[in-house]
Amino acid sequence: MAEACLLELIQAHFKTDACKIAVIVFIHTHSYNGNYNLHLPVILAEGAFFPSN
């Protein structure tokens, strides 16, 4: 779901759906102090990849 949202955002920015993104999304269920804190850290590469190039 997070990847789909980011892909849509990047494609809108570059005004084409021919680009791909590099993204790493992982689930954290607890914070550093042990409390339940569900969140999705995201690492997104800068820019986009164009497979045709």
mmCIF entry with sequence, helices, sheets and N, C-alpha, C, O atoms, coordinates in Angstrom:
data_MODEL
# 
_entry.id   MODEL 
# 
_entity.id                         1 
_entity.type                       polymer 
_entity.pdbx_number_of_molecules   1 
# 
_entity_poly.entity_id                      1 
_entity_poly.type                           'polypeptide(L)' 
_entity_poly.nstd_linkage                   no 
_entity_poly.nstd_monomer                   no 
_entity_poly.pdbx_seq_one_letter_code       MAEACLLELIQAHFKTDACKIAVIVFIHTHSYNGNYNLHLPVILAEGAFFPSN 
_entity_poly.pdbx_seq_one_letter_code_can   MAEACLLELIQAHFKTDACKIAVIVFIHTHSYNGNYNLHLPVILAEGAFFPSN 
_entity_poly.pdbx_strand_id                 A 
# 
loop_
_entity_poly_seq.entity_id 
_entity_poly_seq.num 
_entity_poly_seq.mon_id 
_entity_poly_seq.hetero 
1 1  MET n 
1 2  ALA n 
1 3  GLU n 
1 4  ALA n 
1 5  CYS n 
1 6  LEU n 
1 7  LEU n 
1 8  GLU n 
1 9  LEU n 
1 10 ILE n 
1 11 GLN n 
1 12 ALA n 
1 13 HIS n 
1 14 PHE n 
1 15 LYS n 
1 16 THR n 
1 17 ASP n 
1 18 ALA n 
1 19 CYS n 
1 20 LYS n 
1 21 ILE n 
1 22 ALA n 
1 23 VAL n 
1 24 ILE n 
1 25 VAL n 
1 26 PHE n 
1 27 ILE n 
1 28 HIS n 
1 29 THR n 
1 30 HIS n 
1 31 SER n 
1 32 TYR n 
1 33 ASN n 
1 34 GLY n 
1 35 ASN n 
1 36 TYR n 
1 37 ASN n 
1 38 LEU n 
1 39 HIS n 
1 40 LEU n 
1 41 PRO n 
1 42 VAL n 
1 43 ILE n 
1 44 LEU n 
1 45 ALA n 
1 46 GLU n 
1 47 GLY n 
1 48 ALA n 
1 49 PHE n 
1 50 PHE n 
1 51 PRO n 
1 52 SER n 
1 53 ASN n 
# 
_struct_asym.id          A 
_struct_asym.entity_id   1 
# 
_struct_conf.conf_type_id            HELX_P 
_struct_conf.id                      HELX_P1 
_struct_conf.pdbx_PDB_helix_id       AA1 
_struct_conf.beg_label_comp_id       ALA 
_struct_conf.beg_label_asym_id       A 
_struct_conf.beg_label_seq_id        2 
_struct_conf.pdbx_beg_PDB_ins_code   ? 
_struct_conf.end_label_comp_id       PHE 
_struct_conf.end_label_asym_id       A 
_struct_conf.end_label_seq_id        14 
_struct_conf.pdbx_end_PDB_ins_code   ? 
_struct_conf.beg_auth_comp_id        ALA 
_struct_conf.beg_auth_asym_id        A 
_struct_conf.beg_auth_seq_id         2 
_struct_conf.end_auth_comp_id        PHE 
_struct_conf.end_auth_asym_id        A 
_struct_conf.end_auth_seq_id         14 
_struct_conf.pdbx_PDB_helix_class    1 
_struct_conf.details                 ? 
_struct_conf.pdbx_PDB_helix_length   13 
# 
_struct_conf_type.id          HELX_P 
_struct_conf_type.criteria    ? 
_struct_conf_type.reference   ? 
# 
loop_
_struct_sheet.id 
_struct_sheet.type 
_struct_sheet.number_strands 
_struct_sheet.details 
AA1 ? 2 ? 
AA2 ? 2 ? 
# 
loop_
_struct_sheet_order.sheet_id 
_struct_sheet_order.range_id_1 
_struct_sheet_order.range_id_2 
_struct_sheet_order.offset 
_struct_sheet_order.sense 
AA1 1 2 ? anti-parallel 
AA2 1 2 ? anti-parallel 
# 
loop_
_struct_sheet_range.sheet_id 
_struct_sheet_range.id 
_struct_sheet_range.beg_label_comp_id 
_struct_sheet_range.beg_label_asym_id 
_struct_sheet_range.beg_label_seq_id 
_struct_sheet_range.pdbx_beg_PDB_ins_code 
_struct_sheet_range.end_label_comp_id 
_struct_sheet_range.end_label_asym_id 
_struct_sheet_range.end_label_seq_id 
_struct_sheet_range.pdbx_end_PDB_ins_code 
_struct_sheet_range.beg_auth_comp_id 
_struct_sheet_range.beg_auth_asym_id 
_struct_sheet_range.beg_auth_seq_id 
_struct_sheet_range.end_auth_comp_id 
_struct_sheet_range.end_auth_asym_id 
_struct_sheet_range.end_auth_seq_id 
AA1 1 VAL A 23 ? VAL A 25 ? VAL A 23 VAL A 25 
AA1 2 VAL A 42 ? LEU A 44 ? VAL A 42 LEU A 44 
AA2 1 HIS A 28 ? HIS A 30 ? HIS A 28 HIS A 30 
AA2 2 TYR A 36 ? HIS A 39 ? TYR A 36 HIS A 39 
# 
loop_
_atom_site.group_PDB 
_atom_site.id 
_atom_site.type_symbol 
_atom_site.label_atom_id 
_atom_site.label_alt_id 
_atom_site.label_comp_id 
_atom_site.label_asym_id 
_atom_site.label_entity_id 
_atom_site.label_seq_id 
_atom_site.pdbx_PDB_ins_code 
_atom_site.Cartn_x 
_atom_site.Cartn_y 
_atom_site.Cartn_z 
_atom_site.occupancy 
_atom_site.B_iso_or_equiv 
_atom_site.pdbx_formal_charge 
_atom_site.auth_seq_id 
_atom_site.auth_comp_id 
_atom_site.auth_asym_id 
_atom_site.auth_atom_id 
_atom_site.pdbx_PDB_model_num 
ATOM 1   N N  . MET A 1 1  ? 0.818  -1.190 0.000   1.00 0.00 ? 1  MET A N  1 
ATOM 2   C CA . MET A 1 1  ? 0.000  0.000  0.000   1.00 0.00 ? 1  MET A CA 1 
ATOM 3   C C  . MET A 1 1  ? 0.867  1.261  0.000   1.00 0.00 ? 1  MET A C  1 
ATOM 4   O O  . MET A 1 1  ? 0.613  2.191  -0.767  1.00 0.00 ? 1  MET A O  1 
ATOM 5   N N  . ALA A 1 2  ? 1.882  1.292  0.855   1.00 0.00 ? 2  ALA A N  1 
ATOM 6   C CA . ALA A 1 2  ? 2.762  2.457  0.897   1.00 0.00 ? 2  ALA A CA 1 
ATOM 7   C C  . ALA A 1 2  ? 3.507  2.613  -0.418  1.00 0.00 ? 2  ALA A C  1 
ATOM 8   O O  . ALA A 1 2  ? 3.687  3.729  -0.905  1.00 0.00 ? 2  ALA A O  1 
ATOM 9   N N  . GLU A 1 3  ? 3.943  1.489  -0.998  1.00 0.00 ? 3  GLU A N  1 
ATOM 10  C CA . GLU A 1 3  ? 4.660  1.549  -2.272  1.00 0.00 ? 3  GLU A CA 1 
ATOM 11  C C  . GLU A 1 3  ? 3.762  2.104  -3.379  1.00 0.00 ? 3  GLU A C  1 
ATOM 12  O O  . GLU A 1 3  ? 4.214  2.898  -4.205  1.00 0.00 ? 3  GLU A O  1 
ATOM 13  N N  . ALA A 1 4  ? 2.495  1.690  -3.399  1.00 0.00 ? 4  ALA A N  1 
ATOM 14  C CA . ALA A 1 4  ? 1.563  2.176  -4.415  1.00 0.00 ? 4  ALA A CA 1 
ATOM 15  C C  . ALA A 1 4  ? 1.355  3.685  -4.301  1.00 0.00 ? 4  ALA A C  1 
ATOM 16  O O  . ALA A 1 4  ? 1.290  4.375  -5.318  1.00 0.00 ? 4  ALA A O  1 
ATOM 17  N N  . CYS A 1 5  ? 1.253  4.194  -3.098  1.00 0.00 ? 5  CYS A N  1 
ATOM 18  C CA . CYS A 1 5  ? 1.078  5.637  -2.886  1.00 0.00 ? 5  CYS A CA 1 
ATOM 19  C C  . CYS A 1 5  ? 2.307  6.408  -3.352  1.00 0.00 ? 5  CYS A C  1 
ATOM 20  O O  . CYS A 1 5  ? 2.185  7.440  -4.012  1.00 0.00 ? 5  CYS A O  1 
ATOM 21  N N  . LEU A 1 6  ? 3.490  5.905  -3.009  1.00 0.00 ? 6  LEU A N  1 
ATOM 22  C CA . LEU A 1 6  ? 4.711  6.583  -3.418  1.00 0.00 ? 6  LEU A CA 1 
ATOM 23  C C  . LEU A 1 6  ? 4.906  6.523  -4.930  1.00 0.00 ? 6  LEU A C  1 
ATOM 24  O O  . LEU A 1 6  ? 5.356  7.495  -5.536  1.00 0.00 ? 6  LEU A O  1 
ATOM 25  N N  . LEU A 1 7  ? 4.566  5.376  -5.548  1.00 0.00 ? 7  LEU A N  1 
ATOM 26  C CA . LEU A 1 7  ? 4.679  5.254  -6.996  1.00 0.00 ? 7  LEU A CA 1 
ATOM 27  C C  . LEU A 1 7  ? 3.758  6.253  -7.687  1.00 0.00 ? 7  LEU A C  1 
ATOM 28  O O  . LEU A 1 7  ? 4.159  6.898  -8.656  1.00 0.00 ? 7  LEU A O  1 
ATOM 29  N N  . GLU A 1 8  ? 2.541  6.385  -7.200  1.00 0.00 ? 8  GLU A N  1 
ATOM 30  C CA . GLU A 1 8  ? 1.593  7.345  -7.780  1.00 0.00 ? 8  GLU A CA 1 
ATOM 31  C C  . GLU A 1 8  ? 2.127  8.776  -7.660  1.00 0.00 ? 8  GLU A C  1 
ATOM 32  O O  . GLU A 1 8  ? 1.998  9.566  -8.595  1.00 0.00 ? 8  GLU A O  1 
ATOM 33  N N  . LEU A 1 9  ? 2.715  9.103  -6.530  1.00 0.00 ? 9  LEU A N  1 
ATOM 34  C CA . LEU A 1 9  ? 3.274  10.434 -6.313  1.00 0.00 ? 9  LEU A CA 1 
ATOM 35  C C  . LEU A 1 9  ? 4.437  10.704 -7.266  1.00 0.00 ? 9  LEU A C  1 
ATOM 36  O O  . LEU A 1 9  ? 4.505  11.777 -7.866  1.00 0.00 ? 9  LEU A O  1 
ATOM 37  N N  . ILE A 1 10 ? 5.338  9.756  -7.409  1.00 0.00 ? 10 ILE A N  1 
ATOM 38  C CA . ILE A 1 10 ? 6.498  9.923  -8.293  1.00 0.00 ? 10 ILE A CA 1 
ATOM 39  C C  . ILE A 1 10 ? 6.053  10.016 -9.750  1.00 0.00 ? 10 ILE A C  1 
ATOM 40  O O  . ILE A 1 10 ? 6.571  10.837 -10.507 1.00 0.00 ? 10 ILE A O  1 
ATOM 41  N N  . GLN A 1 11 ? 5.099  9.179  -10.144 1.00 0.00 ? 11 GLN A N  1 
ATOM 42  C CA . GLN A 1 11 ? 4.614  9.220  -11.520 1.00 0.00 ? 11 GLN A CA 1 
ATOM 43  C C  . GLN A 1 11 ? 3.919  10.547 -11.824 1.00 0.00 ? 11 GLN A C  1 
ATOM 44  O O  . GLN A 1 11 ? 4.030  11.059 -12.938 1.00 0.00 ? 11 GLN A O  1 
ATOM 45  N N  . ALA A 1 12 ? 3.217  11.098 -10.867 1.00 0.00 ? 12 ALA A N  1 
ATOM 46  C CA . ALA A 1 12 ? 2.583  12.410 -11.059 1.00 0.00 ? 12 ALA A CA 1 
ATOM 47  C C  . ALA A 1 12 ? 3.647  13.502 -11.178 1.00 0.00 ? 12 ALA A C  1 
ATOM 48  O O  . ALA A 1 12 ? 3.500  14.433 -11.970 1.00 0.00 ? 12 ALA A O  1 
ATOM 49  N N  . HIS A 1 13 ? 4.708  13.387 -10.396 1.00 0.00 ? 13 HIS A N  1 
ATOM 50  C CA . HIS A 1 13 ? 5.785  14.379 -10.448 1.00 0.00 ? 13 HIS A CA 1 
ATOM 51  C C  . HIS A 1 13 ? 6.476  14.387 -11.811 1.00 0.00 ? 13 HIS A C  1 
ATOM 52  O O  . HIS A 1 13 ? 6.718  15.450 -12.383 1.00 0.00 ? 13 HIS A O  1 
ATOM 53  N N  . PHE A 1 14 ? 6.792  13.195 -12.330 1.00 0.00 ? 14 PHE A N  1 
ATOM 54  C CA . PHE A 1 14 ? 7.479  13.089 -13.619 1.00 0.00 ? 14 PHE A CA 1 
ATOM 55  C C  . PHE A 1 14 ? 6.511  13.097 -14.809 1.00 0.00 ? 14 PHE A C  1 
ATOM 56  O O  . PHE A 1 14 ? 6.944  13.073 -15.962 1.00 0.00 ? 14 PHE A O  1 
ATOM 57  N N  . LYS A 1 15 ? 5.217  13.131 -14.532 1.00 0.00 ? 15 LYS A N  1 
ATOM 58  C CA . LYS A 1 15 ? 4.163  13.182 -15.545 1.00 0.00 ? 15 LYS A CA 1 
ATOM 59  C C  . LYS A 1 15 ? 4.250  12.029 -16.543 1.00 0.00 ? 15 LYS A C  1 
ATOM 60  O O  . LYS A 1 15 ? 4.029  12.221 -17.739 1.00 0.00 ? 15 LYS A O  1 
ATOM 61  N N  . THR A 1 16 ? 4.570  10.842 -16.055 1.00 0.00 ? 16 THR A N  1 
ATOM 62  C CA . THR A 1 16 ? 4.610  9.635  -16.861 1.00 0.00 ? 16 THR A CA 1 
ATOM 63  C C  . THR A 1 16 ? 4.430  8.422  -15.961 1.00 0.00 ? 16 THR A C  1 
ATOM 64  O O  . THR A 1 16 ? 4.804  8.444  -14.788 1.00 0.00 ? 16 THR A O  1 
ATOM 65  N N  . ASP A 1 17 ? 3.854  7.361  -16.522 1.00 0.00 ? 17 ASP A N  1 
ATOM 66  C CA . ASP A 1 17 ? 3.736  6.127  -15.749 1.00 0.00 ? 17 ASP A CA 1 
ATOM 67  C C  . ASP A 1 17 ? 4.787  5.111  -16.189 1.00 0.00 ? 17 ASP A C  1 
ATOM 68  O O  . ASP A 1 17 ? 4.708  3.935  -15.834 1.00 0.00 ? 17 ASP A O  1 
ATOM 69  N N  . ALA A 1 18 ? 5.781  5.575  -16.971 1.00 0.00 ? 18 ALA A N  1 
ATOM 70  C CA . ALA A 1 18 ? 6.844  4.698  -17.445 1.00 0.00 ? 18 ALA A CA 1 
ATOM 71  C C  . ALA A 1 18 ? 7.985  4.563  -16.438 1.00 0.00 ? 18 ALA A C  1 
ATOM 72  O O  . ALA A 1 18 ? 8.926  3.805  -16.672 1.00 0.00 ? 18 ALA A O  1 
ATOM 73  N N  . CYS A 1 19 ? 7.916  5.278  -15.338 1.00 0.00 ? 19 CYS A N  1 
ATOM 74  C CA . CYS A 1 19 ? 9.002  5.220  -14.362 1.00 0.00 ? 19 CYS A CA 1 
ATOM 75  C C  . CYS A 1 19 ? 8.702  4.221  -13.250 1.00 0.00 ? 19 CYS A C  1 
ATOM 76  O O  . CYS A 1 19 ? 7.547  3.913  -12.956 1.00 0.00 ? 19 CYS A O  1 
ATOM 77  N N  . LYS A 1 20 ? 9.764  3.732  -12.651 1.00 0.00 ? 20 LYS A N  1 
ATOM 78  C CA . LYS A 1 20 ? 9.690  2.818  -11.510 1.00 0.00 ? 20 LYS A CA 1 
ATOM 79  C C  . LYS A 1 20 ? 10.423 3.470  -10.341 1.00 0.00 ? 20 LYS A C  1 
ATOM 80  O O  . LYS A 1 20 ? 11.240 4.370  -10.535 1.00 0.00 ? 20 LYS A O  1 
ATOM 81  N N  . ILE A 1 21 ? 10.124 3.012  -9.132  1.00 0.00 ? 21 ILE A N  1 
ATOM 82  C CA . ILE A 1 21 ? 10.798 3.555  -7.963  1.00 0.00 ? 21 ILE A CA 1 
ATOM 83  C C  . ILE A 1 21 ? 11.545 2.449  -7.232  1.00 0.00 ? 21 ILE A C  1 
ATOM 84  O O  . ILE A 1 21 ? 11.223 1.268  -7.359  1.00 0.00 ? 21 ILE A O  1 
ATOM 85  N N  . ALA A 1 22 ? 12.535 2.852  -6.475  1.00 0.00 ? 22 ALA A N  1 
ATOM 86  C CA . ALA A 1 22 ? 13.237 1.940  -5.577  1.00 0.00 ? 22 ALA A CA 1 
ATOM 87  C C  . ALA A 1 22 ? 12.809 2.306  -4.172  1.00 0.00 ? 22 ALA A C  1 
ATOM 88  O O  . ALA A 1 22 ? 13.066 3.415  -3.704  1.00 0.00 ? 22 ALA A O  1 
ATOM 89  N N  . VAL A 1 23 ? 12.154 1.373  -3.501  1.00 0.00 ? 23 VAL A N  1 
ATOM 90  C CA . VAL A 1 23 ? 11.626 1.658  -2.167  1.00 0.00 ? 23 VAL A CA 1 
ATOM 91  C C  . VAL A 1 23 ? 11.792 0.430  -1.279  1.00 0.00 ? 23 VAL A C  1 
ATOM 92  O O  . VAL A 1 23 ? 11.622 -0.706 -1.722  1.00 0.00 ? 23 VAL A O  1 
ATOM 93  N N  . ILE A 1 24 ? 12.124 0.682  -0.031  1.00 0.00 ? 24 ILE A N  1 
ATOM 94  C CA . ILE A 1 24 ? 12.171 -0.358 0.990   1.00 0.00 ? 24 ILE A CA 1 
ATOM 95  C C  . ILE A 1 24 ? 11.197 0.059  2.083   1.00 0.00 ? 24 ILE A C  1 
ATOM 96  O O  . ILE A 1 24 ? 11.336 1.135  2.663   1.00 0.00 ? 24 ILE A O  1 
ATOM 97  N N  . VAL A 1 25 ? 10.221 -0.784 2.362   1.00 0.00 ? 25 VAL A N  1 
ATOM 98  C CA . VAL A 1 25 ? 9.228  -0.521 3.402   1.00 0.00 ? 25 VAL A CA 1 
ATOM 99  C C  . VAL A 1 25 ? 9.242  -1.704 4.355   1.00 0.00 ? 25 VAL A C  1 
ATOM 100 O O  . VAL A 1 25 ? 9.167  -2.851 3.915   1.00 0.00 ? 25 VAL A O  1 
ATOM 101 N N  . PHE A 1 26 ? 9.335  -1.446 5.646   1.00 0.00 ? 26 PHE A N  1 
ATOM 102 C CA . PHE A 1 26 ? 9.285  -2.528 6.601   1.00 0.00 ? 26 PHE A CA 1 
ATOM 103 C C  . PHE A 1 26 ? 8.406  -2.150 7.778   1.00 0.00 ? 26 PHE A C  1 
ATOM 104 O O  . PHE A 1 26 ? 8.188  -0.970 8.050   1.00 0.00 ? 26 PHE A O  1 
ATOM 105 N N  . ILE A 1 27 ? 7.909  -3.148 8.466   1.00 0.00 ? 27 ILE A N  1 
ATOM 106 C CA . ILE A 1 27 ? 6.954  -2.923 9.558   1.00 0.00 ? 27 ILE A CA 1 
ATOM 107 C C  . ILE A 1 27 ? 7.688  -2.934 10.894  1.00 0.00 ? 27 ILE A C  1 
ATOM 108 O O  . ILE A 1 27 ? 8.436  -3.864 11.194  1.00 0.00 ? 27 ILE A O  1 
ATOM 109 N N  . HIS A 1 28 ? 7.471  -1.908 11.680  1.00 0.00 ? 28 HIS A N  1 
ATOM 110 C CA . HIS A 1 28 ? 7.907  -1.880 13.080  1.00 0.00 ? 28 HIS A CA 1 
ATOM 111 C C  . HIS A 1 28 ? 6.652  -1.984 13.935  1.00 0.00 ? 28 HIS A C  1 
ATOM 112 O O  . HIS A 1 28 ? 5.706  -1.219 13.748  1.00 0.00 ? 28 HIS A O  1 
ATOM 113 N N  . THR A 1 29 ? 6.641  -2.902 14.846  1.00 0.00 ? 29 THR A N  1 
ATOM 114 C CA . THR A 1 29 ? 5.469  -3.054 15.708  1.00 0.00 ? 29 THR A CA 1 
ATOM 115 C C  . THR A 1 29 ? 5.663  -2.449 17.095  1.00 0.00 ? 29 THR A C  1 
ATOM 116 O O  . THR A 1 29 ? 4.688  -2.209 17.808  1.00 0.00 ? 29 THR A O  1 
ATOM 117 N N  . HIS A 1 30 ? 6.908  -2.202 17.479  1.00 0.00 ? 30 HIS A N  1 
ATOM 118 C CA . HIS A 1 30 ? 7.173  -1.654 18.811  1.00 0.00 ? 30 HIS A CA 1 
ATOM 119 C C  . HIS A 1 30 ? 8.192  -0.527 18.725  1.00 0.00 ? 30 HIS A C  1 
ATOM 120 O O  . HIS A 1 30 ? 9.033  -0.500 17.827  1.00 0.00 ? 30 HIS A O  1 
ATOM 121 N N  . SER A 1 31 ? 8.108  0.375  19.643  1.00 0.00 ? 31 SER A N  1 
ATOM 122 C CA . SER A 1 31 ? 9.080  1.462  19.710  1.00 0.00 ? 31 SER A CA 1 
ATOM 123 C C  . SER A 1 31 ? 10.300 0.993  20.487  1.00 0.00 ? 31 SER A C  1 
ATOM 124 O O  . SER A 1 31 ? 10.347 -0.139 20.969  1.00 0.00 ? 31 SER A O  1 
ATOM 125 N N  . TYR A 1 32 ? 11.278 1.867  20.603  1.00 0.00 ? 32 TYR A N  1 
ATOM 126 C CA . TYR A 1 32 ? 12.517 1.511  21.301  1.00 0.00 ? 32 TYR A CA 1 
ATOM 127 C C  . TYR A 1 32 ? 12.296 1.148  22.762  1.00 0.00 ? 32 TYR A C  1 
ATOM 128 O O  . TYR A 1 32 ? 13.030 0.325  23.311  1.00 0.00 ? 32 TYR A O  1 
ATOM 129 N N  . ASN A 1 33 ? 11.300 1.745  23.398  1.00 0.00 ? 33 ASN A N  1 
ATOM 130 C CA . ASN A 1 33 ? 11.070 1.460  24.821  1.00 0.00 ? 33 ASN A CA 1 
ATOM 131 C C  . ASN A 1 33 ? 10.144 0.265  25.041  1.00 0.00 ? 33 ASN A C  1 
ATOM 132 O O  . ASN A 1 33 ? 9.792  -0.034 26.182  1.00 0.00 ? 33 ASN A O  1 
ATOM 133 N N  . GLY A 1 34 ? 9.739  -0.430 23.959  1.00 0.00 ? 34 GLY A N  1 
ATOM 134 C CA . GLY A 1 34 ? 8.948  -1.650 24.097  1.00 0.00 ? 34 GLY A CA 1 
ATOM 135 C C  . GLY A 1 34 ? 7.456  -1.474 23.987  1.00 0.00 ? 34 GLY A C  1 
ATOM 136 O O  . GLY A 1 34 ? 6.723  -2.463 23.971  1.00 0.00 ? 34 GLY A O  1 
ATOM 137 N N  . ASN A 1 35 ? 6.981  -0.240 23.909  1.00 0.00 ? 35 ASN A N  1 
ATOM 138 C CA . ASN A 1 35 ? 5.542  -0.008 23.764  1.00 0.00 ? 35 ASN A CA 1 
ATOM 139 C C  . ASN A 1 35 ? 5.088  -0.352 22.347  1.00 0.00 ? 35 ASN A C  1 
ATOM 140 O O  . ASN A 1 35 ? 5.846  -0.201 21.389  1.00 0.00 ? 35 ASN A O  1 
ATOM 141 N N  . TYR A 1 36 ? 3.837  -0.819 22.224  1.00 0.00 ? 36 TYR A N  1 
ATOM 142 C CA . TYR A 1 36 ? 3.274  -1.112 20.906  1.00 0.00 ? 36 TYR A CA 1 
ATOM 143 C C  . TYR A 1 36 ? 3.110  0.182  20.139  1.00 0.00 ? 36 TYR A C  1 
ATOM 144 O O  . TYR A 1 36 ? 2.436  1.101  20.605  1.00 0.00 ? 36 TYR A O  1 
ATOM 145 N N  . ASN A 1 37 ? 3.719  0.263  18.972  1.00 0.00 ? 37 ASN A N  1 
ATOM 146 C CA . ASN A 1 37 ? 3.695  1.480  18.168  1.00 0.00 ? 37 ASN A CA 1 
ATOM 147 C C  . ASN A 1 37 ? 3.862  1.075  16.700  1.00 0.00 ? 37 ASN A C  1 
ATOM 148 O O  . ASN A 1 37 ? 4.964  1.151  16.157  1.00 0.00 ? 37 ASN A O  1 
ATOM 149 N N  . LEU A 1 38 ? 2.786  0.650  16.068  1.00 0.00 ? 38 LEU A N  1 
ATOM 150 C CA . LEU A 1 38 ? 2.837  0.183  14.696  1.00 0.00 ? 38 LEU A CA 1 
ATOM 151 C C  . LEU A 1 38 ? 3.116  1.336  13.742  1.00 0.00 ? 38 LEU A C  1 
ATOM 152 O O  . LEU A 1 38 ? 2.381  2.322  13.720  1.00 0.00 ? 38 LEU A O  1 
ATOM 153 N N  . HIS A 1 39 ? 4.186  1.209  12.948  1.00 0.00 ? 39 HIS A N  1 
ATOM 154 C CA . HIS A 1 39 ? 4.513  2.232  11.970  1.00 0.00 ? 39 HIS A CA 1 
ATOM 155 C C  . HIS A 1 39 ? 5.325  1.607  10.840  1.00 0.00 ? 39 HIS A C  1 
ATOM 156 O O  . HIS A 1 39 ? 5.868  0.511  10.982  1.00 0.00 ? 39 HIS A O  1 
ATOM 157 N N  . LEU A 1 40 ? 5.400  2.323  9.714   1.00 0.00 ? 40 LEU A N  1 
ATOM 158 C CA . LEU A 1 40 ? 6.091  1.844  8.524   1.00 0.00 ? 40 LEU A CA 1 
ATOM 159 C C  . LEU A 1 40 ? 7.235  2.787  8.170   1.00 0.00 ? 40 LEU A C  1 
ATOM 160 O O  . LEU A 1 40 ? 6.992  3.824  7.554   1.00 0.00 ? 40 LEU A O  1 
ATOM 161 N N  . PRO A 1 41 ? 8.466  2.465  8.537   1.00 0.00 ? 41 PRO A N  1 
ATOM 162 C CA . PRO A 1 41 ? 9.593  3.258  8.057   1.00 0.00 ? 41 PRO A CA 1 
ATOM 163 C C  . PRO A 1 41 ? 9.780  3.009  6.562   1.00 0.00 ? 41 PRO A C  1 
ATOM 164 O O  . PRO A 1 41 ? 9.646  1.875  6.102   1.00 0.00 ? 41 PRO A O  1 
ATOM 165 N N  . VAL A 1 42 ? 10.083 4.043  5.814   1.00 0.00 ? 42 VAL A N  1 
ATOM 166 C CA . VAL A 1 42 ? 10.227 3.941  4.360   1.00 0.00 ? 42 VAL A CA 1 
ATOM 167 C C  . VAL A 1 42 ? 11.567 4.544  3.947   1.00 0.00 ? 42 VAL A C  1 
ATOM 168 O O  . VAL A 1 42 ? 11.926 5.646  4.362   1.00 0.00 ? 42 VAL A O  1 
ATOM 169 N N  . ILE A 1 43 ? 12.290 3.802  3.127   1.00 0.00 ? 43 ILE A N  1 
ATOM 170 C CA . ILE A 1 43 ? 13.508 4.313  2.501   1.00 0.00 ? 43 ILE A CA 1 
ATOM 171 C C  . ILE A 1 43 ? 13.199 4.415  1.016   1.00 0.00 ? 43 ILE A C  1 
ATOM 172 O O  . ILE A 1 43 ? 12.917 3.408  0.366   1.00 0.00 ? 43 ILE A O  1 
ATOM 173 N N  . LEU A 1 44 ? 13.250 5.615  0.485   1.00 0.00 ? 44 LEU A N  1 
ATOM 174 C CA . LEU A 1 44 ? 12.902 5.873  -0.906  1.00 0.00 ? 44 LEU A CA 1 
ATOM 175 C C  . LEU A 1 44 ? 14.107 6.456  -1.621  1.00 0.00 ? 44 LEU A C  1 
ATOM 176 O O  . LEU A 1 44 ? 14.677 7.456  -1.186  1.00 0.00 ? 44 LEU A O  1 
ATOM 177 N N  . ALA A 1 45 ? 14.492 5.820  -2.728  1.00 0.00 ? 45 ALA A N  1 
ATOM 178 C CA . ALA A 1 45 ? 15.603 6.348  -3.521  1.00 0.00 ? 45 ALA A CA 1 
ATOM 179 C C  . ALA A 1 45 ? 15.198 7.690  -4.126  1.00 0.00 ? 45 ALA A C  1 
ATOM 180 O O  . ALA A 1 45 ? 14.030 7.906  -4.452  1.00 0.00 ? 45 ALA A O  1 
ATOM 181 N N  . GLU A 1 46 ? 16.153 8.571  -4.269  1.00 0.00 ? 46 GLU A N  1 
ATOM 182 C CA . GLU A 1 46 ? 15.877 9.873  -4.862  1.00 0.00 ? 46 GLU A CA 1 
ATOM 183 C C  . GLU A 1 46 ? 15.660 9.721  -6.364  1.00 0.00 ? 46 GLU A C  1 
ATOM 184 O O  . GLU A 1 46 ? 16.445 9.055  -7.038  1.00 0.00 ? 46 GLU A O  1 
ATOM 185 N N  . GLY A 1 47 ? 14.614 10.327 -6.885  1.00 0.00 ? 47 GLY A N  1 
ATOM 186 C CA . GLY A 1 47 ? 14.351 10.273 -8.318  1.00 0.00 ? 47 GLY A CA 1 
ATOM 187 C C  . GLY A 1 47 ? 13.563 9.033  -8.702  1.00 0.00 ? 47 GLY A C  1 
ATOM 188 O O  . GLY A 1 47 ? 12.816 8.479  -7.895  1.00 0.00 ? 47 GLY A O  1 
ATOM 189 N N  . ALA A 1 48 ? 13.741 8.606  -9.950  1.00 0.00 ? 48 ALA A N  1 
ATOM 190 C CA . ALA A 1 48 ? 13.008 7.446  -10.469 1.00 0.00 ? 48 ALA A CA 1 
ATOM 191 C C  . ALA A 1 48 ? 13.868 6.761  -11.516 1.00 0.00 ? 48 ALA A C  1 
ATOM 192 O O  . ALA A 1 48 ? 14.802 7.348  -12.062 1.00 0.00 ? 48 ALA A O  1 
ATOM 193 N N  . PHE A 1 49 ? 13.525 5.483  -11.789 1.00 0.00 ? 49 PHE A N  1 
ATOM 194 C CA . PHE A 1 49 ? 14.202 4.718  -12.823 1.00 0.00 ? 49 PHE A CA 1 
ATOM 195 C C  . PHE A 1 49 ? 13.307 4.657  -14.045 1.00 0.00 ? 49 PHE A C  1 
ATOM 196 O O  . PHE A 1 49 ? 12.096 4.473  -13.926 1.00 0.00 ? 49 PHE A O  1 
ATOM 197 N N  . PHE A 1 50 ? 13.893 4.808  -15.206 1.00 0.00 ? 50 PHE A N  1 
ATOM 198 C CA . PHE A 1 50 ? 13.172 4.702  -16.460 1.00 0.00 ? 50 PHE A CA 1 
ATOM 199 C C  . PHE A 1 50 ? 13.730 3.500  -17.217 1.00 0.00 ? 50 PHE A C  1 
ATOM 200 O O  . PHE A 1 50 ? 14.779 3.606  -17.852 1.00 0.00 ? 50 PHE A O  1 
ATOM 201 N N  . PRO A 1 51 ? 13.040 2.354  -17.158 1.00 0.00 ? 51 PRO A N  1 
ATOM 202 C CA . PRO A 1 51 ? 13.563 1.121  -17.760 1.00 0.00 ? 51 PRO A CA 1 
ATOM 203 C C  . PRO A 1 51 ? 13.885 1.247  -19.249 1.00 0.00 ? 51 PRO A C  1 
ATOM 204 O O  . PRO A 1 51 ? 14.753 0.525  -19.738 1.00 0.00 ? 51 PRO A O  1 
ATOM 205 N N  . SER A 1 52 ? 13.219 2.132  -19.981 1.00 0.00 ? 52 SER A N  1 
ATOM 206 C CA . SER A 1 52 ? 13.468 2.263  -21.413 1.00 0.00 ? 52 SER A CA 1 
ATOM 207 C C  . SER A 1 52 ? 14.811 2.931  -21.711 1.00 0.00 ? 52 SER A C  1 
ATOM 208 O O  . SER A 1 52 ? 15.309 2.836  -22.833 1.00 0.00 ? 52 SER A O  1 
ATOM 209 N N  . ASN A 1 53 ? 15.396 3.599  -20.732 1.00 0.00 ? 53 ASN A N  1 
ATOM 210 C CA . ASN A 1 53 ? 16.677 4.293  -20.946 1.00 0.00 ? 53 ASN A CA 1 
ATOM 211 C C  . ASN A 1 53 ? 17.802 3.365  -20.618 1.00 0.00 ? 53 ASN A C  1 
ATOM 212 O O  . ASN A 1 53 ? 18.968 3.745  -20.729 1.00 0.00 ? 53 ASN A O  1 
# 
